[in-house]
Every structure is written in structure tokens, then in C-alpha cells.
Amino acid sequence: MITVTCPEISNEILKKEDVVFASRPLTMGSEVLSRGYLTTVVVPLGDQWNKMKRIMVGELFSQARHRWLHDKRVEEADILVRYVHNQCNKNADHEGGLVNLRAVAQHYCGNVIRKLVFSRRYMGKGKGDGGPGVEEEEHVQAIFTILAHIFSFCISDYIPCLRGLDLEGHEKVMEGATRVLAKYHDPIINDRIQQWREGKQEGPEDLLDVLISLKDDNEESLLSTKEIKAQIIISFSYSFFLLAYIGII
């Protein structure tokens, strides 16, 4: 290792080796979460990252797409207000109208993302009062488990030959959490892909439809089923990461 103390030389190194410093490290957590580096965010710089970045910027995060999803966000905001109001009235006699806003905010964020991606707020039956059901609680908990372990210390990230030993147990935890998400996501994704193949889906209604409907120059599907599933897991996980980072949840 060579230490560089000269500002001019440091600046020159950063400019010439920009690709190296702009990339992301290869870690156990990022590989498990991205299903073998098929997505954005945690994927090293390269052709796959460039492909997924173009899709994210041009198709998912554009201003037009943001406006297109406005009604879905407003609908969830209205449900949130009604739910908090009902909880205050429900708990008024026993707990003085107390509401756990952290839990409410966490599940509201989950509901919004599920609505934008899948056009549904529940993974199961949900609750009559608008609150999360068992499935939604498990879904959100799995996301927080992923965020807690994705960049946790793992010796195999530094000594790759130890990867299979899982000395810290983090790989088992990450794989378990991603299996929970896949348990809820994959049936919806598979069913929607089948609908598009059979011509039952006339146009995109949510972000999942957008990903499925993308075509390459040969009018073939731009994204494979694995890429779609991996990107949706990443989208859920890092949406929660950003919200937690700015202190909302």
C-alpha cells in the first residue's frame, strides 16, 4: 500500500482511476441480495450495471413516471390518515389515544412501495382497519433484516476462500430474509409475466408492468425473469434504506 499525501497527485489518481473508485465492492451481502449482481445499487461497475442504470433512470425514476404514480401515493396517504385516526379513537379509552408512529410509518412505506410496484397494499388478507397483517409484518421485518446485514462485517469478503464456511452466520441470515421476500414477490411476478405473454395485460399499471414490458432492439424482453425479481427486491430494500437514512422510519 502506498500513501499519497500530495493533493495534486491524489487528484490525478482519482481522475485517472475513476472507474475503480466509482465501482462497488464484491461482498457476500450484495451478491445474495442482487441474486448474483443482476441489479443496480450494489452491483460493481460494468455492462450489467450500465444496463440496469439506464432502465432505472429512464423508465422508473423519470418525472413522467413520478406523475403517473401520483394517484397511488395519494391513495395510500389517505388510508394512512384514516388508520391513524381510527387507532387514536380505538386506543383512547385504554391507552390515551397512543399510536406507535414508528410502526405506522414503517408499514406505510411498505404499503406505498407495494402499491407502486404490485398495485396492491397487502401480501395476504390484511386487516379490516387498514393495518398490516401477518404477511406485511413479516415482509417489512425481512427488509430490515437485510439492511442490518448487507454490509455487516464478513471475513469472507476479505478472504474469499472462507465464503462457504459462513463463520459469522450472516450469509444464512441474508439468504433467509431474501427467501421471505421471494416467497411473497415471486408468485406475483410469475403470474404477471404469464399475463403479459398471454396478452391479458393491455398496458402497464405499475412498476412491475413497466419492467416486464421493456423490449430490446429485436422486440424481445429486455429483462429476464431473474433480473426483474432481483431488481424488485433491491427496490424494496433500498427504498427502506433511504427512508431510514433520512429519519422517516
Backbone bond lengths (Angstrom), bond angles and torsions (degrees), N, CA, C in turn:
res aa  C-N    CA-C-N  psi(-1)  N-CA   C-N-CA  omega(-1)  CA-C   N-CA-C  phi
1 M - - - 1.458 - - 1.529 109.01 -
2 I 1.315 116.11 132.89 1.458 121.63 179.44 1.524 108.88 -113.16
3 T 1.315 116.59 125.56 1.464 121.49 178.55 1.523 109.70 -89.41
4 V 1.322 115.95 127.87 1.462 121.57 179.32 1.521 108.64 -107.33
5 T 1.317 116.84 120.49 1.465 121.38 -178.51 1.525 112.84 -107.24
6 C 1.321 117.06 -13.56 1.467 120.71 -178.51 1.532 110.09 -81.19
7 P 1.328 119.50 122.95 1.473 122.03 -179.57 1.524 113.00 -58.85
8 E 1.338 117.36 -39.64 1.464 120.27 -177.95 1.528 111.04 -65.86
9 I 1.327 116.16 -43.82 1.469 119.68 179.80 1.531 110.41 -68.07
10 S 1.325 116.36 -39.27 1.468 119.98 177.98 1.520 110.55 -60.26
11 N 1.315 116.16 -43.77 1.464 121.00 179.04 1.523 111.06 -62.45
12 E 1.319 116.55 -40.56 1.461 120.94 179.96 1.526 111.20 -66.46
13 I 1.343 116.05 -40.58 1.466 120.11 178.75 1.528 110.70 -62.79
14 L 1.321 116.12 -44.54 1.462 120.15 -178.56 1.523 111.53 -64.44
15 K 1.324 116.70 -33.54 1.462 119.79 179.13 1.525 111.16 -73.14
16 K 1.333 116.50 -45.94 1.462 120.06 -176.89 1.524 112.17 -71.55
17 E 1.332 116.53 -34.10 1.465 121.01 -178.07 1.526 111.22 -105.35
18 D 1.311 115.54 34.25 1.465 120.80 -176.59 1.527 111.99 -58.08
19 V 1.323 116.94 -38.02 1.468 120.86 -178.38 1.523 111.07 -61.32
20 V 1.324 116.32 -39.40 1.464 120.60 -179.07 1.524 110.62 -66.06
21 F 1.329 116.25 -46.17 1.461 119.98 -176.09 1.528 112.47 -76.72
22 A 1.326 117.58 -19.74 1.463 120.68 179.98 1.522 112.31 -84.95
23 S 1.312 117.20 -12.50 1.462 120.71 -176.95 1.522 110.82 -82.77
24 R 1.321 115.55 177.90 1.455 122.03 179.23 1.523 109.48 -118.64
25 P 1.320 117.40 149.62 1.468 120.27 -175.58 1.524 112.25 -72.09
26 L 1.320 115.09 154.90 1.462 121.31 174.28 1.526 107.93 -85.90
27 T 1.316 116.68 113.09 1.459 120.39 -179.22 1.519 110.21 -130.86
28 M 1.321 115.12 161.40 1.456 120.14 177.61 1.522 110.68 -59.78
29 G 1.337 116.06 -46.72 1.455 120.12 -176.63 1.510 113.26 -62.49
30 S 1.332 116.46 -45.03 1.462 119.49 -178.56 1.522 111.70 -68.01
31 E 1.326 117.20 -33.73 1.467 119.53 179.06 1.527 111.28 -68.81
32 V 1.332 116.42 -43.11 1.468 119.94 179.49 1.521 110.45 -65.58
33 L 1.327 116.65 -45.17 1.459 120.65 -176.52 1.522 112.10 -65.67
34 S 1.328 117.06 -39.46 1.465 120.81 -176.70 1.526 112.78 -91.35
35 R 1.329 116.26 8.08 1.468 122.11 179.33 1.527 111.75 53.57
36 G 1.312 114.26 49.38 1.462 119.00 178.10 1.508 113.28 88.30
37 Y 1.336 116.78 34.61 1.469 123.24 176.51 1.531 112.30 60.95
38 L 1.330 115.82 53.57 1.466 120.83 179.80 1.526 112.70 -102.62
39 T 1.331 117.97 -0.40 1.460 120.12 -169.24 1.525 112.00 -120.52
40 T 1.316 115.12 -153.26 1.465 121.56 174.64 1.524 108.90 -109.49
41 V 1.305 116.99 -167.10 1.466 126.29 172.62 1.526 112.46 68.15
42 V 1.330 118.11 -66.47 1.465 120.55 -175.06 1.522 112.70 -100.39
43 V 1.322 117.02 5.45 1.466 121.24 -175.62 1.526 110.50 -89.78
44 P 1.333 118.34 136.47 1.469 120.72 177.26 1.524 111.40 -60.23
45 L 1.314 115.77 152.27 1.456 121.51 179.82 1.522 110.41 -59.37
46 G 1.325 116.08 131.74 1.459 120.50 -179.14 1.516 110.33 170.86
47 D 1.325 116.29 -168.21 1.467 120.84 -176.88 1.522 112.26 -62.22
48 Q 1.340 116.84 -42.13 1.468 119.57 -178.84 1.523 110.95 -65.74
49 W 1.318 116.11 -42.06 1.463 119.79 178.74 1.525 110.54 -63.03
50 N 1.331 117.16 -43.07 1.465 120.68 179.67 1.526 111.31 -63.30
51 K 1.309 116.01 -40.77 1.468 120.53 179.11 1.525 110.80 -61.90
52 M 1.328 116.47 -49.54 1.456 120.10 -177.54 1.525 111.65 -69.93
53 K 1.328 116.94 -32.58 1.465 119.78 177.95 1.525 110.63 -63.89
54 R 1.328 116.98 -43.15 1.470 120.03 179.15 1.526 110.79 -60.23
55 I 1.315 116.05 -39.10 1.463 120.03 179.75 1.525 110.70 -68.13
56 M 1.322 116.51 -44.69 1.461 120.22 -178.32 1.526 111.02 -63.23
57 V 1.324 116.30 -46.53 1.465 120.26 -176.60 1.524 111.31 -71.97
58 G 1.324 116.21 -43.84 1.461 119.70 -174.13 1.514 115.07 -83.08
59 E 1.338 117.32 -29.65 1.460 120.04 -172.66 1.527 114.65 -111.80
60 L 1.321 117.89 -33.67 1.463 119.97 -173.30 1.523 113.80 -102.71
61 F 1.327 117.39 -35.15 1.463 120.37 -173.24 1.523 113.49 -110.82
62 S 1.299 117.77 18.94 1.458 120.31 179.38 1.527 110.35 -76.70
63 Q 1.329 116.57 161.28 1.464 120.55 178.38 1.523 111.19 -62.98
64 A 1.320 115.96 -38.10 1.466 119.55 179.55 1.525 110.81 -62.67
65 R 1.333 116.56 -40.69 1.463 119.90 179.48 1.529 110.38 -68.65
66 H 1.319 116.06 -36.92 1.461 120.28 178.30 1.529 110.32 -61.37
67 R 1.311 117.25 -44.08 1.474 120.79 178.14 1.526 110.81 -67.43
68 W 1.315 116.44 -36.94 1.466 122.01 -178.88 1.529 111.46 -61.09
69 L 1.323 117.40 -32.43 1.460 122.45 -177.09 1.530 112.78 -95.62
70 H 1.317 116.73 8.02 1.467 120.99 -175.47 1.524 112.36 -56.96
71 D 1.319 117.27 -47.00 1.467 120.70 -175.67 1.526 112.00 -62.92
72 K 1.312 117.09 -35.08 1.467 120.06 178.88 1.529 110.45 -66.10
73 R 1.318 116.88 -40.15 1.463 120.04 179.11 1.529 110.93 -67.73
74 V 1.316 116.54 -40.97 1.466 120.69 179.65 1.525 110.44 -64.38
75 E 1.317 116.54 -40.49 1.465 120.48 179.03 1.522 111.14 -59.05
76 E 1.332 116.41 -44.25 1.465 119.72 179.81 1.524 111.36 -68.68
77 A 1.317 117.66 -34.84 1.467 120.55 177.65 1.529 110.44 -64.27
78 D 1.326 116.81 -40.36 1.464 120.54 177.98 1.529 110.96 -63.87
79 I 1.324 115.97 -41.86 1.467 120.27 178.92 1.525 110.35 -64.39
80 L 1.336 116.62 -38.28 1.461 120.97 178.61 1.524 111.07 -60.37
81 V 1.324 116.74 -46.40 1.468 120.68 -179.04 1.527 110.55 -62.28
82 R 1.326 116.37 -43.62 1.467 119.71 179.65 1.524 111.13 -64.88
83 Y 1.332 116.10 -39.46 1.462 119.74 -178.83 1.529 111.21 -64.84
84 V 1.330 116.91 -46.18 1.465 120.38 179.28 1.524 110.28 -63.04
85 H 1.319 116.83 -41.44 1.469 120.80 178.58 1.525 110.60 -61.59
86 N 1.325 116.60 -44.47 1.465 120.10 179.99 1.527 111.67 -65.89
87 Q 1.338 116.19 -38.28 1.460 119.65 179.19 1.525 111.28 -66.19
88 C 1.324 116.90 -37.96 1.469 120.61 177.97 1.525 110.36 -62.36
89 N 1.318 115.93 -44.61 1.465 119.76 179.22 1.524 111.44 -67.81
90 K 1.323 115.78 -38.18 1.460 120.72 -177.88 1.525 111.48 -67.16
91 N 1.333 116.41 -38.46 1.462 120.90 -175.95 1.524 113.37 -93.97
92 A 1.306 116.79 0.49 1.468 120.03 -173.46 1.525 112.18 -59.51
93 D 1.320 116.96 -41.11 1.464 120.31 -175.89 1.524 112.63 -76.48
94 H 1.338 116.61 -33.34 1.465 119.96 -173.07 1.526 113.08 -98.67
95 E 1.320 117.47 -37.86 1.463 120.23 -173.85 1.522 112.44 -125.72
96 G 1.301 116.68 17.20 1.458 119.39 178.49 1.511 113.92 68.26
97 G 1.332 117.67 25.60 1.464 121.10 178.39 1.514 114.16 76.54
98 L 1.332 117.77 20.92 1.462 120.73 -178.37 1.526 111.29 -73.62
99 V 1.331 115.56 140.66 1.464 122.08 177.58 1.526 108.00 -133.71
100 N 1.316 116.52 133.09 1.465 121.35 177.45 1.528 108.38 -77.41
101 L 1.324 116.22 94.72 1.460 120.40 -174.54 1.523 112.48 -67.90
102 R 1.336 117.26 -29.47 1.465 118.77 177.94 1.530 110.34 -63.52
103 A 1.332 116.12 -45.91 1.463 119.68 178.95 1.524 110.71 -65.14
104 V 1.327 115.81 -40.37 1.467 119.98 178.93 1.525 110.55 -62.42
105 A 1.339 116.67 -44.49 1.465 120.83 -179.05 1.522 111.32 -64.85
106 Q 1.332 116.55 -40.30 1.460 120.14 179.44 1.525 111.08 -60.94
107 H 1.312 116.23 -47.05 1.458 119.00 -176.79 1.528 111.64 -76.38
108 Y 1.324 116.89 -27.71 1.459 118.93 173.74 1.528 110.05 -63.25
109 C 1.330 116.15 -44.23 1.465 120.13 178.51 1.528 110.45 -61.53
110 G 1.335 116.14 -42.20 1.461 119.46 177.25 1.514 111.81 -62.39
111 N 1.332 116.35 -41.08 1.463 120.30 179.80 1.525 111.62 -64.20
112 V 1.336 116.04 -42.44 1.465 119.80 -179.61 1.526 110.52 -62.12
113 I 1.323 116.41 -47.30 1.466 119.70 -177.63 1.525 110.58 -65.39
114 R 1.339 116.82 -41.53 1.468 119.16 177.29 1.524 110.94 -62.25
115 K 1.322 116.07 -37.30 1.463 120.02 179.35 1.524 111.03 -66.29
116 L 1.323 116.81 -42.30 1.461 120.69 -178.81 1.524 111.72 -69.84
117 V 1.319 116.26 -36.39 1.467 120.24 -175.22 1.522 111.89 -87.78
118 F 1.333 116.74 -45.36 1.465 120.94 -172.40 1.530 114.64 -112.34
119 S 1.328 117.84 -4.97 1.473 121.92 -175.00 1.529 111.56 61.27
120 R 1.313 116.05 33.68 1.460 120.63 176.68 1.518 108.34 -151.27
121 R 1.329 116.58 148.73 1.461 119.67 -179.04 1.519 112.04 -103.21
122 Y 1.318 117.06 -14.84 1.459 120.82 -179.46 1.522 110.77 -117.59
123 M 1.325 115.78 143.47 1.453 121.28 171.40 1.527 110.71 -89.64
124 G 1.323 115.22 -18.86 1.461 121.17 177.70 1.510 109.55 -129.86
125 K 1.334 116.26 -137.41 1.461 120.75 -178.92 1.523 112.38 -83.02
126 G 1.328 116.91 -23.50 1.456 119.45 -177.95 1.513 111.38 71.51
127 K 1.326 115.33 -162.24 1.458 121.07 179.15 1.523 109.97 -125.74
128 G 1.304 114.57 151.37 1.452 119.35 -178.19 1.513 114.08 -64.78
129 D 1.342 117.23 -26.49 1.463 120.02 -178.51 1.526 112.93 -86.40
130 G 1.338 116.59 4.80 1.461 120.11 179.43 1.509 114.49 91.61
131 G 1.322 116.92 -2.67 1.456 120.85 -179.51 1.516 112.50 -81.54
132 P 1.329 116.70 171.85 1.465 120.80 -178.13 1.519 112.02 -73.73
133 G 1.323 115.53 144.21 1.450 120.88 173.53 1.518 110.41 -91.53
134 V 1.316 116.27 -173.74 1.466 121.08 -179.77 1.525 110.59 -60.53
135 E 1.328 116.50 -40.32 1.464 120.34 -178.04 1.524 111.50 -64.88
136 E 1.326 116.43 -42.41 1.465 119.90 -179.28 1.531 111.23 -67.28
137 E 1.324 116.34 -37.94 1.462 119.62 178.10 1.523 110.92 -64.73
138 E 1.329 116.65 -41.39 1.463 120.21 178.12 1.528 110.68 -66.34
139 H 1.312 116.29 -38.77 1.465 121.93 -179.74 1.525 110.81 -62.53
140 V 1.324 116.72 -48.66 1.463 120.93 -179.21 1.528 110.89 -67.37
141 Q 1.327 116.94 -40.05 1.458 119.99 179.88 1.527 111.10 -62.87
142 A 1.324 117.08 -37.52 1.467 120.59 177.96 1.526 110.97 -63.44
143 I 1.326 116.69 -37.79 1.466 120.20 178.73 1.524 110.66 -64.48
144 F 1.328 117.24 -43.72 1.464 119.81 179.25 1.532 111.39 -67.61
145 T 1.316 116.94 -31.89 1.465 120.06 175.47 1.526 110.34 -63.88
146 I 1.317 116.17 -42.03 1.468 120.76 177.53 1.522 110.65 -61.71
147 L 1.315 116.87 -46.55 1.464 120.42 -178.15 1.525 111.81 -64.15
148 A 1.328 116.55 -30.52 1.466 120.18 -179.34 1.524 112.41 -76.05
149 H 1.337 117.50 -20.00 1.465 119.77 -173.13 1.526 114.84 -118.44
150 I 1.324 117.73 -10.91 1.464 118.10 -171.59 1.525 112.55 -61.57
151 F 1.330 117.85 -37.83 1.461 120.00 179.54 1.530 111.76 -118.17
152 S 1.322 116.20 24.21 1.461 119.24 175.53 1.528 109.38 -71.65
153 F 1.327 115.95 159.41 1.462 119.88 -175.52 1.521 110.84 -63.22
154 C 1.320 114.84 130.10 1.467 121.16 178.73 1.526 107.40 -140.92
155 I 1.306 117.16 116.25 1.460 121.28 -174.07 1.524 112.00 -61.40
156 S 1.339 117.03 -28.55 1.468 119.66 -178.79 1.526 112.24 -70.15
157 D 1.343 117.84 -15.78 1.463 119.91 174.42 1.525 110.73 -68.67
158 Y 1.325 116.18 -23.83 1.462 121.59 -179.47 1.524 111.61 -103.40
159 I 1.332 115.93 -28.23 1.464 121.11 177.25 1.535 106.89 -126.99
160 P 1.335 117.86 84.83 1.470 122.03 -172.00 1.524 115.12 -54.92
161 C 1.326 117.99 -27.24 1.464 119.63 -178.15 1.527 112.38 -65.94
162 L 1.333 117.11 -13.06 1.465 121.23 179.24 1.528 112.38 -92.60
163 R 1.321 117.18 2.71 1.463 121.49 -173.10 1.530 112.97 -53.62
164 G 1.289 118.31 -47.66 1.458 120.74 -175.35 1.515 114.60 -67.96
165 L 1.327 117.32 -17.97 1.464 120.54 -177.17 1.528 112.34 -76.94
166 D 1.325 117.01 -27.37 1.468 121.99 179.59 1.531 110.45 48.93
167 L 1.318 115.90 57.54 1.462 121.50 -172.75 1.527 113.11 -61.46
168 E 1.326 117.54 -34.53 1.468 120.06 -179.11 1.529 112.51 -88.50
169 G 1.325 116.80 -14.50 1.460 120.50 -178.07 1.515 113.78 82.40
170 H 1.340 116.94 4.69 1.462 120.03 -176.57 1.527 112.52 -71.51
171 E 1.327 116.43 -34.29 1.464 119.18 -179.21 1.526 110.58 -63.55
172 K 1.311 116.60 -41.17 1.465 120.67 178.33 1.524 110.74 -62.77
173 V 1.328 116.04 -40.64 1.465 120.42 179.33 1.526 110.70 -65.52
174 M 1.342 116.80 -45.49 1.458 121.04 -179.94 1.527 111.55 -62.61
175 E 1.313 116.08 -44.85 1.464 119.32 -179.83 1.522 110.92 -65.13
176 G 1.330 116.58 -36.78 1.458 119.61 177.90 1.520 111.93 -65.18
177 A 1.334 116.45 -41.92 1.467 120.26 -179.66 1.528 111.38 -67.81
178 T 1.329 117.01 -40.83 1.467 119.06 179.03 1.528 111.09 -68.58
179 R 1.334 116.81 -30.04 1.472 119.14 175.68 1.527 111.00 -66.08
180 V 1.328 116.10 -35.70 1.466 119.36 177.38 1.527 110.04 -62.73
181 L 1.334 116.50 -46.29 1.464 119.53 178.66 1.524 110.65 -63.04
182 A 1.328 116.12 -42.95 1.466 119.56 -179.86 1.527 111.31 -63.47
183 K 1.318 116.57 -33.76 1.466 120.74 179.63 1.524 111.12 -59.28
184 Y 1.325 116.03 -35.97 1.460 120.05 -179.84 1.528 112.52 -91.31
185 H 1.327 117.15 -35.40 1.464 120.27 -175.05 1.528 113.06 -78.29
186 D 1.329 116.20 -47.44 1.466 120.19 -168.23 1.529 114.11 -59.08
187 P 1.341 120.20 -43.33 1.472 118.24 178.39 1.525 112.68 -60.42
188 I 1.331 116.62 -38.26 1.468 120.17 179.11 1.521 110.12 -66.27
189 I 1.331 116.01 -44.91 1.466 120.49 -178.50 1.524 110.86 -65.19
190 N 1.323 116.75 -45.81 1.468 120.10 -179.83 1.526 111.40 -60.88
191 D 1.323 115.87 -42.94 1.462 120.03 179.91 1.525 111.29 -64.48
192 R 1.331 116.51 -40.68 1.466 119.88 -178.92 1.529 111.09 -68.71
193 I 1.322 117.09 -39.99 1.469 120.26 177.38 1.521 110.11 -60.86
194 Q 1.329 116.49 -41.00 1.458 120.55 178.80 1.528 111.20 -64.23
195 Q 1.314 116.61 -38.24 1.467 120.16 177.52 1.528 111.17 -62.02
196 W 1.326 116.47 -41.57 1.468 119.71 178.50 1.525 110.81 -66.04
197 R 1.308 117.25 -39.96 1.464 120.32 -179.66 1.523 111.67 -65.73
198 E 1.324 116.09 -33.42 1.466 120.56 -179.14 1.522 112.59 -87.74
199 G 1.324 116.80 -0.19 1.459 120.60 178.07 1.512 114.49 76.25
200 K 1.331 117.05 17.84 1.460 120.59 -179.44 1.527 112.13 -83.22
201 Q 1.322 116.70 -14.65 1.461 121.34 -178.73 1.522 108.16 -106.03
202 E 1.323 117.12 113.15 1.460 120.81 -174.60 1.524 113.08 -80.12
203 G 1.312 116.74 -31.95 1.458 119.93 -178.66 1.512 110.29 -161.72
204 P 1.320 117.31 166.16 1.471 120.57 -178.54 1.522 112.58 -68.15
205 E 1.327 115.62 135.58 1.456 121.89 177.31 1.526 112.03 -115.01
206 D 1.328 116.31 -15.93 1.460 120.65 -179.65 1.523 108.80 -155.10
207 L 1.326 116.57 -175.82 1.465 120.34 -176.11 1.523 112.29 -68.29
208 L 1.316 117.60 -30.88 1.462 119.62 176.17 1.522 110.21 -62.53
209 D 1.317 117.02 -44.01 1.465 120.38 177.42 1.521 111.38 -60.78
210 V 1.321 116.18 -38.34 1.468 119.98 179.57 1.525 110.13 -61.02
211 L 1.330 116.89 -46.72 1.465 120.69 -179.28 1.527 111.46 -63.55
212 I 1.320 116.20 -40.48 1.470 119.99 -178.48 1.524 111.27 -69.22
213 S 1.320 116.93 -36.21 1.469 120.98 -172.63 1.521 114.08 -81.42
214 L 1.325 118.52 -8.90 1.463 120.55 -178.70 1.529 110.90 -65.29
215 K 1.330 115.86 136.93 1.463 121.45 -178.86 1.529 110.61 -123.64
216 D 1.333 115.08 151.86 1.460 119.44 175.31 1.527 109.53 -91.69
217 D 1.319 117.07 -169.64 1.466 121.12 -176.96 1.525 112.62 -65.24
218 N 1.322 116.91 -22.04 1.465 121.23 -179.91 1.526 112.34 -96.94
219 E 1.335 115.89 13.42 1.466 121.90 -179.27 1.524 112.56 62.38
220 E 1.326 115.95 26.29 1.456 121.43 172.95 1.526 108.84 -99.77
221 S 1.323 116.60 160.86 1.464 120.28 179.92 1.526 109.97 -58.47
222 L 1.313 115.70 127.90 1.462 120.01 -178.19 1.523 111.56 -71.68
223 L 1.329 116.24 -33.09 1.458 121.26 -178.02 1.521 110.64 -114.33
224 S 1.316 115.58 139.43 1.460 120.10 174.33 1.525 109.32 -78.38
225 T 1.313 115.95 166.46 1.465 120.26 177.99 1.525 110.74 -60.46
226 K 1.329 116.89 -39.83 1.467 120.55 179.10 1.524 111.21 -63.13
227 E 1.327 116.71 -40.75 1.464 120.09 -179.95 1.528 111.04 -65.73
228 I 1.317 116.66 -40.32 1.466 120.33 179.16 1.522 110.54 -63.85
229 K 1.324 116.58 -46.86 1.465 120.51 -179.21 1.524 111.18 -63.10
230 A 1.320 116.28 -42.12 1.463 120.03 -179.81 1.524 111.23 -66.42
231 Q 1.333 116.83 -41.89 1.459 120.21 -178.20 1.523 111.66 -66.34
232 I 1.304 117.57 -35.27 1.462 120.26 179.68 1.528 110.43 -69.06
233 I 1.330 117.52 -38.99 1.465 119.80 175.77 1.526 110.15 -61.99
234 I 1.326 116.48 -43.86 1.466 120.61 177.35 1.524 110.79 -62.02
235 S 1.316 117.17 -41.53 1.465 121.07 -178.11 1.523 111.03 -61.90
236 F 1.321 116.93 -44.12 1.462 120.32 177.47 1.525 110.76 -63.93
237 S 1.323 116.19 -48.27 1.463 120.68 -174.35 1.521 111.91 -62.91
238 Y 1.324 116.87 -46.58 1.458 118.78 -175.15 1.518 113.11 -82.78
239 S 1.312 117.92 -17.83 1.464 119.10 169.65 1.520 109.38 -64.92
240 F 1.326 116.13 -43.55 1.464 120.31 177.08 1.528 110.72 -67.19
241 F 1.330 116.68 -36.64 1.465 119.88 179.25 1.528 110.79 -60.90
242 L 1.322 116.74 -45.53 1.465 120.30 -179.19 1.521 111.18 -65.56
243 L 1.329 116.47 -40.76 1.463 119.76 179.66 1.525 111.19 -66.64
244 A 1.329 116.37 -37.99 1.465 119.69 177.50 1.523 110.64 -69.04
245 Y 1.328 116.16 -36.37 1.467 120.80 -178.06 1.523 111.63 -63.81
246 I 1.332 116.38 -38.66 1.466 118.68 -178.90 1.526 111.73 -89.44
247 G 1.337 116.33 3.90 1.458 120.08 171.03 1.509 116.47 89.49
248 I 1.342 117.81 10.23 1.465 119.38 -179.25 1.521 110.82 -73.47
249 I 1.336 116.33 -39.31 1.458 119.84 179.51 1.525 109.87 -124.21
